[in-house]
Amino acid sequence: MRRLPLQESIGVILRSTLNWIQKRPLVVSFEVTDSCTCFCRHCDHGGPRDESRQLKARDYDRYMRVLHPAVVQVSGGEPLMRDDILDIIRTIKRPSGLPYLILVSNWSHMTEEKYLALREAGVNQFSVSLDFPDDRHDKFRGLPGLYDRLSELMPRLGKLGYDDIVLNVCITKENLPYLNECADKAVQWGVNISYSAYSSRRTGNKKLFPGAPDDLKLLKKQLDQIKHRMNHTHWIVNSLATLDATYDYFANKGTPGCMSGQRFLVVTADGMLQPCSMQFIRFPLDQQDRMIREFTRQNKCDECYVSIRSYLDKTFRQLFAESVGAHFGFKSRKAYQNRNLA
């Protein structure tokens, strides 16, 4: 999540603290469709899917009233394939300004008009996938022309000055040498960037997992350069602790202690609760307590370090200190727009 000015951060911190005490999820990911425009090599979604059972826009109000998350991620599939996506966003957003709302999209359907309408409806952050700093992105995603679309839209929308676009680079064996080139692209386009970790659990493709000794050596070099750049910038939005834990995840080929189902969970397109997008045990909306008992407290899975988990996989003291001291800022938004290549 990008760094927030003080006025936007207080509500998120207070709601997160209350949810932590009450064992409610801090973050909920609404997968509003299983359909997608891409066929990504690291994802089990792809292409058109049955949409007959997916929730209606009005249904999301009930989920918000029960779960009360501080942060919501709206994803898919490709959420912009929903014709009613603006109504979904408006339903999720509460009069208080919460939750902090992140739209996760490949931007194949994005336009400037949609971007502005989504901001007006309540989106706080646009998380946009980037696998390579050039048109190899298209091959990895299975959608020709996608990189050209990003290259045209990103600089234009970045210049509007809202500072709400974050490129998300999922670290794989194939893009490992190009992590800092992706950061250079974020600078060129005037947007932010975040890094997350590949998991083979979703597709079973272990060839994309950078766990060999040479991979780890290169990963450390790339992350050290990223951390050096973070001394001079605010547009790389990971914390240092998260980058270190990401390296450890690859080095150890796993990270135990996942709290999915309690600190974060997924609502599927047809309205069931899942602990995460890679655990397919399902529960009705009113049975999160049962999910915690039957899954979270018994969970031995260590096979991912996805973006949501990387932000929440900490003690309360660590999470609170990191939120106040790193993720949430006390400078004006304009201060965040000063970028350099450091």
Residue pairs with C-beta under 8 A, 6 or more apart in sequence:
1 71
1 100
1 102
1 125
1 237
1 311
1 327
2 125
2 163
2 164
2 166
2 192
2 194
2 237
3 234
3 237
3 326
3 327
3 328
3 329
3 336
4 12
4 100
4 327
4 328
4 329
5 329
5 330
5 331
5 332
5 333
5 336
6 328
6 329
6 330
8 97
8 100
8 124
9 323
9 324
9 327
9 328
9 329
11 70
11 96
11 97
11 98
12 70
12 71
12 98
12 99
12 100
12 323
12 328
13 320
13 323
13 324
13 328
15 68
15 69
15 70
15 98
15 99
16 26
16 70
16 71
16 319
16 323
17 320
18 24
19 25
19 26
19 68
19 69
19 70
20 26
20 263
20 316
20 319
23 262
23 289
23 292
24 67
24 68
24 69
24 288
25 67
25 69
25 262
25 263
25 264
25 265
25 288
26 69
26 70
26 71
26 263
26 264
26 312
27 69
27 70
27 71
27 72
27 73
27 263
27 264
27 308
27 311
27 312
28 63
28 67
28 69
28 71
28 72
28 73
28 99
28 264
28 265
28 266
28 267
29 72
29 73
29 74
29 75
29 264
29 265
29 266
29 267
29 277
29 308
30 60
30 63
30 72
30 73
30 74
30 75
30 88
30 92
30 266
30 267
31 75
31 76
31 77
31 266
31 267
31 268
31 269
31 277
32 54
32 55
32 74
32 75
32 76
32 77
32 79
32 82
32 85
32 88
32 269
33 49
33 51
33 54
33 76
33 77
33 78
33 79
33 81
33 82
33 269
34 45
34 49
34 50
34 51
34 54
34 76
34 77
34 269
35 45
35 47
35 48
35 49
35 51
35 76
35 77
35 78
35 81
36 43
36 45
36 46
36 47
36 49
36 76
36 77
36 78
36 81
36 106
37 78
37 81
37 106
37 108
37 109
37 143
38 46
38 78
38 106
38 108
38 141
38 142
38 143
38 146
39 46
39 47
39 141
39 142
39 143
40 46
40 129
40 131
40 140
40 141
40 142
41 140
41 142
41 203
41 205
41 208
42 140
42 170
42 172
42 198
42 202
42 203
42 205
42 208
43 202
43 203
44 202
44 203
45 76
45 77
46 142
49 77
51 269
53 269
53 270
54 269
54 270
55 267
55 269
55 270
55 271
56 84
57 84
57 87
57 88
57 90
57 91
58 87
58 91
59 271
60 88
60 91
60 92
61 91
62 285
63 267
63 271
63 285
64 72
64 91
64 92
64 94
64 99
66 285
66 286
67 265
67 285
67 288
69 99
70 98
70 99
70 100
71 99
71 100
71 101
71 102
72 92
72 99
72 100
72 101
72 102
73 102
73 104
73 127
73 308
74 85
74 88
74 89
74 92
74 101
74 102
74 103
74 104
74 123
75 103
75 104
75 105
76 104
76 105
76 269
77 269
78 105
78 106
78 108
78 109
79 85
79 88
79 103
79 104
79 105
80 105
80 107
80 108
80 109
80 110
80 114
81 109
82 88
85 118
86 117
86 118
86 121
89 101
89 103
89 118
89 121
89 122
89 123
90 121
90 122
92 99
92 101
92 122
93 99
93 101
93 121
93 122
100 124
100 125
101 122
101 123
101 124
101 125
102 123
102 124
102 125
102 126
102 127
103 118
103 123
103 125
103 126
103 127
104 127
104 129
104 168
105 126
105 127
105 128
105 129
106 128
106 129
106 141
106 143
106 146
107 128
107 146
107 149
107 150
107 153
108 143
108 146
108 149
110 149
110 153
111 153
112 153
112 156
112 157
115 126
115 153
115 157
118 126
119 162
119 164
123 164
124 164
125 164
125 165
125 166
126 164
126 165
126 166
127 166
127 168
127 194
128 150
128 154
128 165
128 166
128 167
128 168
128 191
129 141
129 167
129 168
129 170
130 137
130 150
130 167
130 168
130 169
130 182
130 185
130 193
131 137
131 140
131 141
131 169
131 170
131 172
131 174
131 175
132 140
132 147
132 175
132 178
132 182
133 178
133 181
133 182
133 184
133 185
134 147
135 147
135 148
136 147
137 146
137 147
137 150
138 144
138 145
138 146
138 147
140 174
140 175
151 189
154 165
154 189
154 190
154 191
155 188
155 189
155 190
157 165
158 165
158 189
158 190
158 191
159 190
161 337
163 192
163 333
163 336
163 337
165 191
165 192
166 191
166 192
166 193
166 194
166 237
167 182
167 185
167 186
167 189
167 191
167 192
167 193
167 194
168 193
168 194
168 195
168 196
168 307
169 175
169 179
169 182
169 193
169 194
169 195
169 196
170 195
170 196
170 197
170 198
171 179
171 195
171 196
171 197
171 198
171 210
171 219
171 246
171 250
172 198
172 208
172 209
172 210
173 198
173 207
173 208
173 209
173 210
173 215
174 208
175 182
176 210
176 215
176 218
176 219
176 222
177 218
177 222
179 195
179 222
179 223
179 226
180 222
180 225
180 226
180 229
182 193
183 193
183 226
183 229
183 236
184 341
186 192
186 193
186 235
186 236
187 235
187 339
187 340
187 341
190 337
190 339
191 235
192 235
192 236
192 237
193 235
193 236
193 237
194 236
194 237
194 238
194 307
195 226
195 238
195 243
195 246
196 246
196 305
196 306
196 307
196 310
197 246
197 249
197 250
197 304
197 305
197 306
197 310
198 208
198 209
198 210
199 209
199 278
199 303
199 304
199 305
199 306
200 206
200 208
200 209
200 303
201 278
201 301
201 303
201 304
202 277
202 278
209 250
209 253
210 216
210 218
210 219
210 250
211 250
211 251
211 253
215 250
216 247
216 250
216 251
219 247
219 250
220 247
223 243
223 246
223 247
226 236
226 238
226 243
227 240
227 243
228 342
229 236
229 341
229 342
230 236
230 238
230 240
231 342
232 340
232 342
233 339
233 340
233 342
234 329
234 335
234 336
234 338
235 336
235 339
237 327
238 246
238 310
239 322
239 326
239 327
240 326
241 314
241 318
241 322
242 310
242 311
245 255
245 305
245 310
245 313
246 305
246 310
248 255
249 255
249 305
254 302
254 303
255 302
255 304
255 305
255 313
256 300
256 302
257 302
257 313
258 276
258 299
258 301
258 302
258 304
258 309
258 313
259 296
259 309
259 312
259 313
260 275
260 276
260 279
260 295
260 296
260 299
260 309
261 275
261 276
261 279
261 288
261 291
261 292
261 295
261 296
261 299
262 291
262 292
262 296
263 312
264 276
264 308
264 309
264 312
265 273
265 274
265 275
265 276
265 288
265 291
266 273
266 274
266 275
266 276
266 277
267 273
267 274
267 285
268 274
268 282
271 285
272 282
272 283
272 284
273 282
273 283
273 284
273 285
273 287
273 288
273 291
274 280
274 281
274 282
274 283
275 281
275 291
275 295
275 296
275 299
276 304
276 306
276 308
276 309
277 306
278 303
278 304
278 306
279 295
279 301
281 291
281 294
281 295
283 290
283 291
305 313
311 319
311 327
312 319
314 322
329 335
329 336
